[in-house]
Amino acid sequence: MEEKLPEPLSAKNKSSFAYLTIRDRLPVILSKVADTVYRKKTAVKDLHGEDATEELKFIAGCISKLRNELQTDKAVIPLRDNAPDTEIWNLSIAELAKKEGEEPKWFKSPWLYVECYMYRRIQEAMGQCNILHNLDPFEEQKKKAFTDSEEASEVLLHYLRGITEKAATASEEDKMEYIREFLQIALWGNRCDLSISASQENSQTESILDQLHHLEPNILINETSHVQQCLRSSMNSQTIDIVLDNAGFELVTDLCLAEILIVCGWASCIRMHGKAIPWFVSDVTRSDFDWSLDSLSNSSKPSMAYFGDLWKQRLTNKSWNFSAENFWTTPYDFAEMKTHAPDLYESFNDTKIIFFKGDLNYRKLVGDLNWEPTTSFEVALRGFHPAPLCALRTCKADLIAGLEKGQKDEVEKKDKKWMLDGNWSVISFCGKSNQ
């Protein structure tokens, strides 16, 4: 008989972060979307004419209605647009209703589901417009997070440039040290998350390099040695995947990791996966990715400009690839990928390792279930083993797997909000592969 899985995190528990998120944070995010739309009125009218301002009113009305539904705990309603994933979403609503024995609701259904649904409903408002269907209500915030982090980005990229110039002749030991360091750089770059701060300003204004030594004791699970062993031993594959999280400074740190993997000879192709639609405020879309590379290229700062040009070349010569599969913005967690996105699952056949960045990807890896913290990461993956994988996550939700016995109590003594404040992290690895 199959072992019963833990309950999904939900707002049913009023002392939970899920409850606070749905009660407080999500309405604030929706209010900011409505405010952003309102502030665009003059610019949109000048650019697109009166019809576009009518579309802005329509979008604002949709957001206001959505906020009311959320705050009054109305039932989740089917989508009405004609996007490629509309049918998938509406089927999932019916599936969830059948499973729960009633219509899904904001404060009763799984937190991960309703939070994803909210962002999809925001997209629905844009998707029903003729002129403004490509509007990203989070675009300005993502761009500001990038520009506010320019000093830190330049310091980091100057450091990376020095390493790349000697990587070709570096010893194996030095290369192992580079990967250790840049895994941690990518890990802590994830602290800059606009959805967690209810889309307040959030950028990296000091050098992450100065913080690494100080932050290392806060890595609760550090399986870097397993990642290093995987990179060394899997010589047949020259492809590595990175499932991205946030735009802004975090994306810069992820691109640094991708560069190190290439110049150290562990990969000849890095496949990066972003989001097909604006998602969780700060997640990377294709537009964000391209804008970031253009901004680097056009920077007056020498190392930013150098890597902006180089990374554009990597996209051109196919040593880097960016894609945005619809699956990443469906309601399904990753254990359901093989069923709902078999082509994507099979595309990982030839990868050496998949890096999953950030808290949302971690939640989807472990199903956003209320795991006992000492449950192994492999068990929490529930059969999701397309290839060896590594989660780089700073903790911003009250779930975790893979802790040692007694470790939770120890960290709680130091920091009562350790699961939520982004000051603690994991580098979790699973080498199992079903391919």
C-alpha positions in Angstrom: 0.0 0.0 0.0 1.3 3.5 -0.9 2.4 5.6 2.1 0.0 8.5 2.7 1.5 11.8 1.7 1.5 14.8 4.0 -1.1 17.5 3.6 -0.5 20.4 1.2 0.3 23.7 2.9 -2.8 25.9 2.9 -4.4 29.0 4.5 -6.7 26.7 6.6 -4.0 27.0 9.3 -4.3 30.6 10.5 -0.9 30.6 12.1 0.8 29.6 8.8 2.7 31.7 6.3 0.2 30.5 3.7 -2.6 32.2 5.6 -0.6 35.5 6.0 0.4 35.3 2.3 -3.2 35.0 1.1 -4.7 37.4 3.7 -2.0 40.1 3.4 0.6 39.7 0.7 -1.4 38.7 -2.3 -4.0 41.6 -2.0 -1.1 44.0 -1.8 0.5 42.6 -4.9 -2.9 42.9 -6.7 -3.3 46.5 -5.5 0.1 47.3 -6.9 -0.8 45.8 -10.2 -3.9 47.9 -10.3 -1.9 51.0 -9.4 0.7 50.2 -12.1 -2.1 49.9 -14.7 -3.6 53.2 -13.6 -0.2 55.0 -13.8 0.3 53.8 -17.4 -2.9 55.6 -18.6 -1.3 58.7 -20.2 1.7 56.8 -21.7 -0.6 54.1 -23.2 -3.0 56.7 -24.6 -0.1 58.6 -26.3 1.4 55.4 -27.7 -1.7 53.4 -28.6 -4.7 55.7 -28.6 -8.1 55.8 -26.8 -8.9 52.1 -27.4 -5.9 51.1 -25.3 -7.0 53.2 -22.4 -10.3 51.4 -22.5 -8.3 48.1 -22.3 -6.5 49.5 -19.2 -9.8 50.1 -17.6 -10.8 46.6 -18.4 -7.6 45.2 -16.9 -8.1 47.3 -13.7 -11.6 46.0 -13.4 -10.4 42.4 -13.7 -7.8 42.9 -11.0 -10.3 44.6 -8.7 -12.7 41.7 -9.1 -9.9 39.2 -8.5 -8.9 41.0 -5.3 -12.5 40.9 -4.1 -12.8 37.2 -4.9 -9.6 36.4 -2.9 -10.5 38.5 0.1 -14.0 37.1 0.4 -12.8 33.5 -0.1 -14.9 33.0 -3.2 -14.7 29.8 -5.3 -11.9 29.6 -7.9 -13.6 30.2 -11.3 -12.6 28.8 -14.7 -10.5 30.9 -17.1 -12.1 32.6 -20.0 -9.2 33.5 -22.3 -8.0 31.4 -25.3 -4.4 30.8 -24.3 -2.5 27.6 -25.0 -2.9 26.6 -21.3 -6.5 27.7 -20.6 -7.9 24.1 -21.0 -5.1 22.7 -18.8 -6.0 25.2 -16.0 -9.8 24.6 -16.3 -9.3 20.9 -16.2 -7.1 21.2 -13.1 -9.8 23.3 -11.4 -12.3 20.4 -12.0 -9.8 17.8 -10.8 -9.2 19.8 -7.6 -12.9 20.2 -7.0 -13.4 16.4 -7.4 -10.4 15.7 -5.0 -11.6 18.1 -2.3 -15.3 17.4 -2.7 -16.2 21.0 -3.2 -15.2 24.0 -5.3 -11.6 25.1 -4.7 -11.4 28.3 -2.5 -8.6 30.7 -1.7 -8.3 30.0 2.1 -9.1 26.3 1.9 -7.4 24.9 -1.1 -3.6 24.2 -1.5 -1.6 27.4 -1.1 0.6 26.6 -4.1 -2.4 26.1 -6.3 -4.3 29.3 -5.5 -1.1 31.4 -5.6 -0.3 30.2 -9.1 -3.9 30.6 -10.1 -3.8 34.3 -9.0 -0.9 35.0 -11.4 -2.6 33.2 -14.2 -5.7 35.3 -13.6 -3.6 38.5 -13.8 -2.4 37.2 -17.2 -5.9 36.4 -18.3 -6.8 40.1 -17.9 -4.0 41.0 -20.3 -4.7 38.1 -22.6 -8.3 39.2 -23.4 -7.0 42.6 -24.7 -6.2 43.2 -28.4 -3.6 46.0 -28.0 -2.2 45.3 -24.5 -2.1 41.5 -24.5 1.7 41.6 -24.0 1.6 44.0 -21.1 3.8 42.9 -18.1 2.5 44.7 -15.0 5.8 43.8 -13.1 8.2 45.0 -15.8 9.1 48.3 -14.2 9.8 46.6 -10.8 12.1 44.0 -12.4 14.0 46.6 -14.4 14.4 48.8 -11.3 15.7 45.8 -9.3 18.3 45.2 -12.1 19.5 48.8 -12.3 19.6 49.3 -8.5 22.0 46.3 -8.4 24.4 47.6 -11.0 27.3 48.3 -8.6 27.1 44.8 -7.1 26.7 43.3 -10.6 29.9 45.1 -11.8 31.9 43.9 -8.8 30.7 40.3 -9.3 31.4 40.4 -13.1 34.8 41.9 -12.7 35.6 39.0 -10.3 34.2 36.5 -12.8 36.2 38.0 -15.6 39.4 37.4 -13.7 38.5 33.8 -13.1 37.5 33.1 -16.7 40.8 34.4 -18.0 42.7 31.7 -16.0 40.0 28.9 -16.1 41.4 27.1 -19.2 44.7 26.4 -17.4 43.3 26.0 -13.9 43.9 22.8 -11.9 41.0 20.4 -11.2 41.2 21.6 -7.6 40.8 25.2 -8.6 37.9 24.4 -10.8 36.2 22.6 -7.9 36.7 25.7 -5.8 35.2 27.9 -8.6 32.0 25.8 -8.7 31.7 25.8 -4.9 31.9 29.6 -4.9 29.6 30.3 -7.8 27.0 27.8 -6.5 26.9 29.9 -3.3 26.8 33.1 -5.3 23.8 31.8 -7.3 22.2 30.5 -4.1 22.3 33.8 -2.2 21.4 35.9 -5.3 18.0 34.3 -4.7 17.4 36.5 -1.6 16.3 39.3 -4.0 12.6 38.3 -4.5 10.0 40.9 -5.2 7.0 38.6 -4.5 8.2 37.8 -0.9 8.5 41.5 -0.2 5.0 42.1 -1.6 6.8 43.7 -4.6 8.5 46.4 -2.6 11.9 47.5 -3.8 14.4 44.7 -3.5 17.9 44.8 -5.0 21.5 43.8 -4.2 23.3 47.0 -3.2 26.4 45.5 -1.6 28.9 43.0 -3.0 27.7 39.4 -2.6 31.4 38.4 -2.6 31.9 40.1 0.8 29.0 38.2 2.2 29.8 34.7 1.2 32.1 33.7 4.1 29.6 35.3 6.5 26.6 33.4 5.0 28.2 29.9 4.6 27.2 28.8 8.1 23.5 29.5 7.2 23.5 26.8 4.5 21.5 24.2 6.4 22.0 21.5 3.8 25.2 21.8 1.7 25.6 19.0 -0.8 28.1 20.8 -3.0 30.5 17.9 -2.9 27.8 15.7 -4.5 27.3 18.3 -7.2 31.1 18.5 -7.8 31.2 14.7 -8.1 28.3 14.7 -10.5 30.1 17.3 -12.7 33.3 15.2 -12.7 31.8 11.8 -13.3 29.2 12.5 -15.9 31.6 13.1 -18.8 29.3 11.7 -21.4 26.8 14.6 -21.3 27.9 18.1 -22.1 24.5 19.7 -21.5 23.4 21.3 -18.2 19.9 22.8 -17.4 19.2 25.7 -15.2 15.5 26.3 -14.2 15.6 30.0 -13.5 13.8 32.0 -10.9 14.1 35.8 -10.5 15.1 38.6 -12.9 17.4 41.3 -11.7 20.6 40.6 -9.7 19.6 36.9 -9.2 19.6 36.4 -13.0 23.1 37.9 -13.2 24.3 35.4 -10.6 22.7 32.5 -12.5 24.5 33.7 -15.7 27.8 33.7 -13.8 27.1 30.1 -12.8 26.4 29.2 -16.4 29.6 30.9 -17.5 31.7 29.0 -15.0 30.2 25.7 -16.1 31.2 26.4 -19.7 34.7 27.8 -19.1 35.6 25.0 -16.7 34.7 22.5 -19.4 31.8 20.8 -17.6 29.3 21.8 -20.3 29.3 22.9 -23.9 25.6 23.8 -23.8 23.6 25.5 -21.0 19.8 25.3 -21.4 18.0 28.0 -19.3 14.3 27.8 -18.6 12.2 30.9 -17.8 8.5 31.7 -17.6 6.1 32.1 -20.6 4.1 34.8 -18.8 4.7 37.3 -16.0 4.8 35.2 -12.9 5.3 35.7 -9.1 6.2 39.3 -9.7 9.9 38.9 -10.4 10.3 35.6 -12.4 12.3 35.8 -15.6 10.4 35.9 -18.9 12.1 36.0 -22.4 11.6 39.7 -22.5 13.3 40.1 -19.1 16.2 37.9 -20.3 16.8 39.8 -23.5 16.4 43.2 -21.8 19.0 42.2 -19.1 21.6 41.1 -21.8 21.0 44.4 -23.7 21.4 46.4 -20.5 24.6 44.6 -19.7 25.9 45.2 -23.3 25.0 48.9 -23.2 26.5 49.5 -19.7 29.2 52.0 -19.2 30.7 49.6 -16.7 33.4 47.5 -18.4 32.8 44.0 -17.0 29.0 44.3 -17.4 29.5 45.4 -21.1 32.0 42.6 -21.7 29.8 39.8 -20.4 26.7 41.3 -22.1 28.4 41.0 -25.4 29.9 37.6 -24.7 26.5 36.1 -23.5 24.7 37.4 -26.5 27.3 35.5 -28.6 26.6 32.4 -26.5 23.0 32.6 -27.5 23.9 33.1 -31.1 26.4 30.2 -31.2 23.9 28.0 -29.3 26.2 27.3 -26.3 23.4 28.9 -24.4 19.7 28.4 -25.0 16.7 30.1 -23.4 13.2 28.6 -23.5 9.9 29.2 -21.7 7.8 26.0 -21.7 4.2 26.5 -20.6 4.5 23.7 -17.9 6.4 26.0 -15.6 3.4 28.3 -15.3 0.8 25.5 -14.9 -0.6 24.6 -11.4 1.2 21.2 -11.5 4.2 20.4 -9.3 7.2 18.7 -10.8 6.3 15.1 -9.8 3.4 15.6 -12.3 5.7 16.7 -15.2 6.0 13.2 -16.7 2.2 13.1 -17.0 1.4 16.7 -18.1 4.6 17.6 -20.0 6.2 14.3 -21.2 8.2 16.1 -23.9 9.8 18.4 -21.4 10.5 15.5 -19.0 12.2 13.5 -21.8 14.2 16.5 -22.9 16.2 16.1 -19.7 17.4 12.7 -21.0 20.7 14.0 -22.1 21.5 16.5 -19.3 24.3 16.1 -16.8 22.5 17.9 -14.0 19.4 20.2 -13.6 19.8 23.2 -11.3 16.5 24.4 -9.8 16.7 28.0 -8.6 14.7 29.5 -5.8 11.8 29.0 -3.4 9.0 28.5 -5.8 10.9 25.8 -7.8 11.7 24.1 -4.5 8.1 24.2 -3.4 7.1 22.6 -6.8 9.9 20.0 -6.4 8.6 18.8 -3.0 4.9 19.3 -3.8 4.4 22.1 -1.2 3.5 19.4 1.3 3.9 19.6 5.0 6.9 17.3 5.2 8.6 16.3 8.4 11.8 18.3 8.1 13.9 15.1 8.5 12.3 13.5 5.4 14.9 12.9 2.8 15.0 15.2 -0.2 14.8 12.1 -2.5 11.6 10.9 -0.8 10.1 14.4 -0.9 10.6 14.5 -4.7 8.0 11.7 -5.0 9.5 10.0 -8.0 10.6 13.1 -9.9 14.0 11.8 -11.2 14.4 13.0 -14.8 18.2 13.4 -14.2 20.5 14.3 -11.3 19.3 17.6 -9.9 20.3 20.3 -7.4 18.0 22.8 -5.7 19.6 26.1 -4.8 17.1 27.7 -2.4 17.0 30.4 0.2 14.1 29.5 2.6 11.0 31.7 2.1 8.2 29.3 2.8 7.5 27.1 5.8 8.6 23.7 4.4 11.8 21.9 4.1 13.1 18.3 3.6 16.5 16.7 4.3 17.4 18.2 7.7 19.3 16.2 10.3 17.6 15.1 13.5 17.6 18.0 15.9 18.8 20.6 13.3 15.4 22.3 13.1 15.4 22.9 16.9 19.0 24.3 16.7 18.3 26.8 14.0 15.0 27.8 15.6 16.9 28.9 18.7 19.0 31.3 16.5 16.2 32.6 14.3 12.5 32.0 14.9 11.6 33.1 11.4 14.3 31.0 9.8 12.0 29.3 7.3 10.7 32.6 5.9 13.3 35.4 6.2 15.6 34.4 3.4 18.6 34.2 5.7 18.9 30.4 5.6 19.3 28.2 2.6 19.9 24.7 1.1 22.0 23.2 -1.6 20.1 19.9 -1.9 21.2 17.2 -4.4 19.6 14.0 -5.7 21.6 11.9 -8.0 18.8 9.4 -8.8 17.7 9.3 -12.5 14.9 7.2 -14.1 16.3 7.7 -17.6 
